Amino acid sequence: MGFPKRLLADHEKLVLDIRPHWIALAGPVLLTVVIVAGEILAFAYFPDDWPSWTRGAALGGGLLLFAYAVRGFLAWVTSHFVVTSDRVIHRSGWLAKQSMEIPLERVNDVSFHQTVFERMVGAGDLVIESGGEYGQNFFRDIRRPEHVQKTIYEMSEENQNRMMRPPGEPEDESTLDQIERLAALREKGTISEEEFETQKRRLLGRL
């Protein structure tokens, strides 16, 4: 099931909607296999002279561990990492839901990290640095993190250009014009000096 379109604003476009990489299921699956094998061996070779309550304790412990494994699977099924034309959203949970979002105009930097194995399977961890109350946000087991990083940068630039452009203004502005608009926003206090320098570097990097 994809990200609910009803949660998007009227003008907002859904650009990217992904679940965590399947590598996130490796732990729960391995734990389930170990639990099943352990329970089979425990009941097959359980000493007959042991008290009956020990069997119940072994079964109860196995069920608790299995519930933990199921919890990991449900977290994978219900987790969405979403990029829209306006924001980055992370949403998870079935009965009890958790959601956080970062406006694209607050994104200062996006980086990712991959081990050798993660690079082979197309997974990695993503870190989004944002201004104000948002701070640093860490996302594990992201599919194709380099592509996600590029998408966030592209949407951030489009969003910034859209915010700077007066109604009816044509979209084919030069880089210099866009930097001048950024400077004007900085002077008005709409964006900080740090945000100005970050957006300026991005624009100059496209030349």
C-alpha positions, 0 to 999 in steps of 0.5 A: 500500500502506497503513501496516502494521496489524501495527505498531500496538499492540493498543489503538492506532487508525490515524487518518490515513495519507497519502503525500506530495503529488504535488507531491513528484514534480514534480522527478523527473518533470521530471528524467526528461523532461530526461534523455530529451530530452537523450539523444535529442538527444545521440545524434541529433546526436553528431559522427561524428568523436568517440571512441566512449567519449564515447557511452558516457559520455553514456549512463552519465551519463543512466542515473545521472541517471535512477536519481536520478529513480527514487530520488525516485519510490520515496521517494514511493511508500514514504513514510507520514505516520501519525497514530494515537491514541498517536503521530505516525509517519513511515516511508519506504524499501523495502529500507532503511527509515527510521522515526521516531515522536513520542508524542502526549504529547510534542507541544508545537506543530504549525505549517505553511507554504504558498506561494500555489501550495501552497495552491492544490494543497493541499500544504504543510510541517509542523513539529512541536515536541516535548519532550525528545530529539525537538526540531523535526521538519520534514516536506515536501509534506504533503497538506492540512497544516491538516487534519493539524495539526488532527488531531494537536491533537485526538488529542493532547488525547484522548491526554492526557485518556486518560492523566490519567483513572483506570481506570473514570473517566467521560469527561465531565470539565470543563475545570477538572477536566482542568487540575487533573489536569494540575497533579497530573501536573506536581507528580509530575514526569510532565510538565514545566512547559512541557508543562503550560502547552501543554496548559492553553492548549489546554484553555482555547482550547476554552472 
